[in-house]
Amino acid sequence: MVLKFALSVFAISSTVIHATDGKEGLELVLSQKPDLVLLDITMPVLDGLSVMKQLREASDYGKLVPIILLTNLASDEEITRQISQDEPAYYLIKSQSTTDTVVAKVKQRLGV
């Protein structure tokens, strides 16, 4: 919620879509086609890596939409493999990134 507030304060997007789990997030992204997707790797129902993989396989939009992955997890072999395969725009470890860092990456990807 802090990030959603920060994004609105910095006027990055007139609309921020929020999902409570990965399955809902995937459905919202595919139906509403936002300019950028922020995903946490650890989400209920469907994890962020699975959402990213399904987006990349779903359509031309899903192949091209910039994705920023956020996590508290250290990279392991599986995370590294999926990141290199599905190519998120950024992979940010929350404990090493401030809200300002995330907002800056969003602005950079959106060109604002």
VEXDRENLUM-126172 format. One record per residue: x, y, z of N, C-alpha, C in turn. Coordinates in steps of 0.05 Angstrom, whole numbers. Layout:
N
[node [X; Y; Z]; [X; Y; Z]; [X; Y; Z]],
...
END
This chain:
112
[node [16; -24; 0]; [0; 0; 0]; [17; 25; 0]],
[node [40; 24; 13]; [58; 47; 13]; [67; 53; -16]],
[node [73; 32; -31]; [82; 36; -58]; [60; 47; -75]],
[node [35; 38; -72]; [12; 48; -87]; [9; 78; -81]],
[node [12; 86; -56]; [10; 114; -48]; [33; 130; -62]],
[node [57; 120; -60]; [80; 134; -72]; [76; 137; -102]],
[node [67; 117; -116]; [63; 119; -144]; [42; 141; -151]],
[node [21; 142; -135]; [1; 163; -141]; [11; 191; -134]],
[node [27; 193; -113]; [38; 219; -105]; [57; 230; -127]],
[node [73; 212; -139]; [91; 220; -160]; [78; 222; -187]],
[node [52; 218; -188]; [36; 221; -212]; [47; 204; -235]],
[node [55; 180; -229]; [66; 163; -249]; [44; 152; -267]],
[node [22; 146; -255]; [0; 134; -270]; [-26; 145; -259]],
[node [-46; 149; -276]; [-71; 158; -265]; [-86; 134; -252]],
[node [-78; 110; -259]; [-91; 87; -248]; [-70; 67; -239]],
[node [-73; 58; -214]; [-57; 36; -203]; [-75; 13; -197]],
[node [-70; -10; -209]; [-87; -33; -205]; [-74; -50; -183]],
[node [-89; -59; -164]; [-79; -74; -141]; [-93; -101; -140]],
[node [-78; -122; -137]; [-90; -149; -134]; [-81; -161; -107]],
[node [-97; -178; -96]; [-90; -190; -70]; [-75; -216; -72]],
[node [-74; -227; -96]; [-59; -252; -101]; [-51; -254; -130]],
[node [-33; -273; -136]; [-22; -275; -163]; [-43; -282; -184]],
[node [-62; -299; -178]; [-82; -306; -197]; [-99; -282; -205]],
[node [-108; -267; -185]; [-123; -243; -190]; [-106; -223; -206]],
[node [-81; -220; -198]; [-63; -202; -212]; [-60; -209; -242]],
[node [-56; -235; -247]; [-54; -244; -275]; [-79; -237; -291]],
[node [-102; -243; -279]; [-127; -237; -293]; [-130; -207; -298]],
[node [-123; -190; -279]; [-126; -161; -282]; [-106; -151; -303]],
[node [-82; -161; -303]; [-62; -151; -322]; [-71; -159; -351]],
[node [-80; -183; -354]; [-88; -192; -381]; [-113; -177; -391]],
[node [-131; -170; -373]; [-156; -156; -381]; [-152; -126; -384]],
[node [-135; -114; -367]; [-132; -85; -367]; [-107; -75; -381]],
[node [-88; -92; -385]; [-64; -86; -400]; [-50; -60; -391]],
[node [-40; -60; -366]; [-26; -36; -357]; [1; -32; -371]],
[node [12; -8; -369]; [37; -1; -382]; [61; -15; -368]],
[node [58; -24; -344]; [80; -36; -328]; [68; -53; -307]],
[node [82; -74; -299]; [72; -93; -278]; [93; -95; -256]],
[node [84; -90; -231]; [101; -95; -208]; [92; -121; -195]],
[node [110; -140; -192]; [103; -166; -181]; [121; -172; -157]],
[node [109; -182; -136]; [124; -194; -114]; [127; -223; -120]],
[node [150; -234; -116]; [154; -263; -122]; [137; -280; -103]],
[node [135; -272; -78]; [120; -287; -58]; [92; -276; -56]],
[node [73; -288; -70]; [45; -281; -69]; [28; -306; -64]],
[node [5; -303; -52]; [-12; -326; -48]; [-24; -335; -75]],
[node [-33; -359; -76]; [-47; -372; -98]; [-29; -377; -122]],
[node [-16; -357; -133]; [2; -360; -156]; [26; -341; -151]],
[node [50; -351; -149]; [73; -334; -143]; [81; -317; -167]],
[node [97; -296; -161]; [104; -276; -181]; [119; -288; -205]],
[node [136; -307; -201]; [151; -320; -223]; [131; -334; -241]],
[node [111; -347; -230]; [91; -361; -246]; [74; -341; -262]],
[node [67; -319; -249]; [52; -298; -262]; [68; -287; -286]],
[node [93; -281; -281]; [111; -271; -302]; [113; -291; -326]],
[node [116; -316; -319]; [119; -337; -340]; [93; -338; -356]],
[node [70; -339; -343]; [44; -341; -357]; [39; -316; -373]],
[node [47; -292; -364]; [44; -268; -379]; [61; -269; -405]],
[node [85; -278; -402]; [103; -280; -425]; [93; -299; -446]],
[node [79; -320; -437]; [68; -340; -456]; [40; -333; -466]],
[node [26; -314; -454]; [-2; -309; -460]; [-7; -295; -487]],
[node [9; -275; -493]; [3; -258; -516]; [27; -241; -523]],
[node [24; -227; -546]; [45; -208; -553]; [48; -186; -531]],
[node [25; -177; -521]; [26; -157; -499]; [42; -168; -475]],
[node [36; -193; -467]; [50; -205; -445]; [79; -209; -449]],
[node [87; -213; -474]; [116; -216; -480]; [131; -190; -477]],
[node [117; -167; -481]; [130; -141; -482]; [127; -123; -458]],
[node [106; -128; -442]; [101; -110; -419]; [124; -111; -400]],
[node [134; -87; -392]; [156; -87; -372]; [146; -98; -345]],
[node [162; -114; -333]; [156; -126; -307]; [178; -119; -287]],
[node [171; -109; -264]; [190; -105; -243]; [184; -125; -221]],
[node [203; -142; -215]; [200; -162; -194]; [211; -152; -168]],
[node [196; -155; -147]; [204; -147; -120]; [204; -172; -103]],
[node [223; -174; -85]; [225; -198; -68]; [240; -193; -43]],
[node [236; -209; -23]; [253; -211; 1]; [271; -235; -1]],
[node [268; -251; -22]; [283; -276; -25]; [310; -270; -37]],
[node [330; -284; -28]; [356; -283; -42]; [354; -300; -67]],
[node [369; -292; -87]; [368; -307; -113]; [378; -335; -109]],
[node [363; -354; -118]; [373; -382; -119]; [374; -390; -149]],
[node [381; -414; -154]; [384; -424; -181]; [358; -422; -197]],
[node [335; -429; -185]; [310; -428; -199]; [301; -399; -205]],
[node [304; -382; -186]; [297; -354; -190]; [315; -342; -212]],
[node [340; -347; -211]; [359; -337; -231]; [352; -348; -259]],
[node [345; -373; -261]; [338; -385; -287]; [313; -372; -298]],
[node [292; -368; -282]; [268; -356; -292]; [272; -327; -299]],
[node [288; -313; -283]; [293; -285; -290]; [307; -282; -317]],
[node [327; -299; -322]; [341; -298; -347]; [323; -307; -370]],
[node [304; -325; -365]; [286; -335; -386]; [264; -315; -392]],
[node [251; -304; -372]; [228; -287; -376]; [233; -257; -375]],
[node [258; -249; -370]; [268; -222; -373]; [251; -200; -361]],
[node [250; -199; -335]; [237; -175; -323]; [254; -151; -328]],
[node [242; -127; -327]; [257; -102; -330]; [277; -98; -308]],
[node [268; -104; -283]; [285; -102; -260]; [278; -124; -240]],
[node [298; -132; -224]; [294; -150; -202]; [305; -136; -177]],
[node [287; -128; -159]; [294; -112; -136]; [290; -128; -110]],
[node [310; -128; -94]; [307; -141; -67]; [297; -119; -48]],
[node [274; -124; -36]; [261; -103; -20]; [279; -92; 2]],
[node [294; -110; 15]; [311; -101; 38]; [333; -83; 28]],
[node [339; -83; 2]; [361; -66; -9]; [350; -43; -26]],
[node [323; -40; -27]; [311; -20; -44]; [291; -4; -27]],
[node [292; 22; -30]; [273; 40; -17]; [249; 44; -36]],
[node [227; 55; -25]; [204; 62; -42]; [213; 81; -64]],
[node [230; 100; -57]; [240; 119; -77]; [255; 104; -100]],
[node [270; 83; -94]; [284; 68; -114]; [264; 55; -133]],
[node [243; 43; -122]; [222; 30; -138]; [208; 50; -156]],
[node [201; 73; -144]; [188; 94; -160]; [206; 104; -182]],
[node [231; 107; -177]; [251; 116; -197]; [252; 95; -220]],
[node [252; 69; -214]; [253; 49; -234]; [228; 49; -251]],
[node [205; 53; -238]; [179; 55; -252]; [180; 78; -271]],
[node [188; 101; -262]; [190; 125; -278]; [209; 121; -302]],
[node [231; 108; -297]; [251; 103; -317]; [239; 85; -340]],
[node [225; 64; -332]; [213; 45; -351]; [191; 58; -367]],
[node [176; 76; -353]; [153; 90; -367]; [162; 115; -382]],
[node [187; 123; -378]; [197; 147; -392]; [184; 173; -382]],
[node [178; 174; -356]; [167; 198; -344]; [186; 211; -325]],
END
